[in-house]
Amino acid sequence: MKKTINVVAAVIENENNEILCALRSHDMSIPNKWEFPGGKVEVGESLHDALEREITEELQCKIVAGEVIHEHTHEYESFIVHLTCLHTRIIEGIPHSTEHAKLIWLPKENLNSIIWAPADIPVVKVIMQKA
């Protein structure tokens, strides 16, 4: 039986209505694919607390996590991801990657111009439909 991992991701929008996209590094699982930054939800941790912690660790800035945009489960070859994506906004600092190969800001209507990790594709579609 495959392990299920609960993951929370940030859909961070800037003042220009662009979304922050993070490129997974070559040494991460699912390398060289784009994703929304975030990470694993620890036992006993709320989605909001987990996301705020992960973004502080990964991007060295502070966010406030808001409403759920999309939630679904994606099965990879060796594990299952239950992904919850939250709308967020930066309240302090500028994102700097500590784990990802690259960060870019993209207009919502251009989100499909990059190659996303499979688990992130459904939320990309939801965001683009609302653009």
N, C-alpha and C positions, 0 to 999 in steps of 0.2 A: 504494500500500500504506500502510495506517495505521501510525502509530508506536505501539509498545508501551511503556508506562511501568510500571516496577516500583515499586510503592508498598507501604509497610508502615504499619499502623495499630495504635493502642493501644486495647485494651479495658481501661480503667482502672476498677477496682472499689473502692469505699470501704468503710469498716467497717460501713456500713448495707446492704451488698449492692446499692448503687446503681451505675449505670454512667454515666461521663462522656460526654456528647453535645455535639458542637460544631456550631454553625450556620454554614454557609459564608456569607461576606459577599456583598453584591450585586455587588462588583467581581471576585469569583473566578469561575472556570468552574463550571458547575453551581451557580449562585447560589441562596441561600435554601433550601438543602436541608441536612439534618442528616447528620453523618458521625462516624466515630471519628477523633480527631486523629492526625496522622502526616504522612508525606510520601514523597518520592522516595528511592529507594535509590541512592546514588552508586556509580560503578564501583569495584570492589574493597572495598566496604563490606559488612559482614555485616548481616543483618536486624536483629539486636539492637543493633548499634552505630548503625545508621541511625535506628532508632526512638528510642533514647535521645537522640541528637543532635537529631532533629526536635522531640521533646517539650520539650527544654531551650529550643530556639529559639522554638517556638510558644506554649508554656504557662508558661515561666519557672519550671519545677519539675523535679526530678530523679525519674526512674523507674528501676526495674529491669525489663527485659523478660524474660518467661518463655516458656512453651510456646506453640506455634502453636495457635490456636483454629480457624481456618478459612483456606483459601486457594482462590482461584478467579480466573478471568479474565472481565472484563466489557467488551463492545464498545460504545463510545459512537459517535456519528455521525462524529466526526473523529479519534478515537484509541481505543486499547485499554489498559485498566488491568489489570495483574496484581496483585491485592491479596492481601497476606498480613496477617492480623490476629493479634496476639499478646496474650496475657493479660499485664497489667502491674500493678505497684503503685507508688505514690508513696513515695519514700524521703526526700524533702526538699522543703519548700515547699508552696504551695497553687497550683493552676492559675489562671493569669490569661491571658486571650486577648490575643495580639498581632496575630492575623490574622483570627480568626473574629468574627462579629457577636455571638455569645452562647455561653455555656457553661451547661449544666444537668446536674444529676444526676437520673437516672430509675431507679426500681425496674425490675428485669429484666422483670417482667410487664407493664410499661407502655411498653416500647420501641416498640411499634407505634402509639403515640398521636401520633407526630410523622412528618413526611414526610422520608424518608431519600433520600440520593443513591442511584441505582440500584445502584451497585457495592457498597454497604454492606448492602443488603437481605438477601442470603443469610446473612451473619454475624449479623444481627439475629435471623433465624429460628433459627439454631443456638443462640444465647444464650437465647432465650425457651423453646426446647425443654428446656433444662437447668435452667430456673428452678424 
